[in-house]
Amino acid sequence: MGFNCGIVGLPNVGKSTLFNALTQTAAAQAANYPFCTIEPNVGRVAVPDPRLDVLARIGKSAKVIPTSLEFVDIAGLVRGASKGEGLGNQFLANIREVDAIIHVLRCFEDGDITHVEGSVDPVRDAETVETELMLADLDSLEKRAQGLIKRARGGDKEAVAQMALIEPLKAALEAGRPARTAVPKGEEEAAKRLQLMTTKPVLYVCNVEEGSAATGNAHSARVQAMAAAAGAKAVIVSAAIEAEISQMPEGDRAEFLSSLGLEDSGLDRIIRAGYELLGLVTYFTVGPKETRAWTITRGMKAPGAAGVIHGDFERGFIAAETIAYDDYVALNGEAGAKDAGKMRVEGKEYVVKDGDVLLFRFNV
């Protein structure tokens, strides 16, 4: 089950610097973590989770395997992209394929780095990109509607249902609002199948100068206010610092971050926020060979979670032996949890919780 976040933004905002730092950090971790660059602009990066090492220590595991997210560095967008300006068509095609959007905004002043709009204004830049995405989505829905209207008038039930979904989305876009603000309740999956760009969840990343990495600045404060008003999230990072960290030995990073007043790297915060943005949770399997993290969508039931490991686990699912992470740690592993009555046997209707340590029983 792969999940990916597309990194977007205007030219010269630092998105490729961030992407390169992400992939270099992951490459440096390759001795311990699975990592691959699928294409030059696609990288798979481990999701930081301190629980893994704790579980591995208790389970005396030989290997630790984290879960991962894909990040896609999407070609820079310029005003007019919805009409094919710049690399507009490539940009729009790539962004339709991702699960969530990480929108990098320039929140630093630097006379040596040209801004395509002539001045630094991250809220304006966010609106520029969002407008281009809305225009492209509106064009897409108008084309769909042309083929559906006649069928709907003729009583075609499928066409009627499609129009009932499309009309409120189209009305929102015409009013200058992203489609995500008008998805009818219960129609989230149907809306996803339309592949609209403005139904995708968005995380704003404020790229600030080094001195503002810990506290942010006036530009990032405006972005945070904009994100809060839209029900979105914003993360403050310094791409310059992240690029520097990615070149450091692992053992030197914590001290360097601490000297800057930072508890963790901006990239770690982006990865975690991207994970939350996609509505993902983690469960674990623990054994002498390996402790491993597995990604599922929030609300998934036990058979579906088993299927992430192997299709046979889902097809032949019998039950899931389940221990909550806190119980596993407090009782020093599986045997202690069993003795204390903290290991439960859950069936097909069990909704897997974040942090569950699971062992699946199945029969094929």
Number of C-alpha atoms within 10 A of each C-alpha: 9 10 19 21 29 23 26 26 28 23 18 15 28 22 26 22 16 25 23 19 22 24 21 18 22 23 20 16 15 14 9 13 18 16 19 15 15 11 8 8 16 19 24 23 27 21 21 15 14 9 14 20 17 15 25 22 16 18 20 16 17 12 17 18 18 23 20 23 19 23 26 26 24 23 24 20 24 22 18 16 23 24 13 15 12 16 15 21 16 15 19 21 12 15 24 17 15 20 22 25 26 25 24 27 30 28 29 22 15 10 8 6 9 14 17 14 13 7 10 19 19 21 19 13 22 19 11 19 20 18 21 22 23 25 20 23 25 23 16 15 19 15 11 15 18 10 11 19 15 13 14 18 11 11 10 13 12 12 19 18 12 18 19 13 19 21 15 16 27 24 15 18 25 14 9 13 17 26 25 19 14 18 20 15 6 8 10 13 9 13 20 15 8 17 17 23 26 26 22 21 19 23 22 25 27 30 28 28 19 16 12 18 22 17 13 22 17 12 20 28 16 16 25 22 15 17 17 12 10 11 10 15 20 23 20 27 28 27 26 17 21 23 19 12 21 22 13 13 10 12 8 10 17 14 12 16 18 12 10 14 12 15 12 12 20 24 24 17 16 21 21 16 17 27 22 14 20 19 13 17 20 23 20 24 19 24 17 12 13 17 25 22 22 19 23 23 19 16 14 16 17 24 25 20 23 25 17 15 15 11 13 14 20 22 15 16 21 18 21 24 15 23 24 19 21 13 18 25 18 10 17 15 20 21 13 16 20 14 10 11 10 17 21 15 16 17 16 14 11 16 16 25 19 18 19 20 28 25 17 21 16 16 10 9
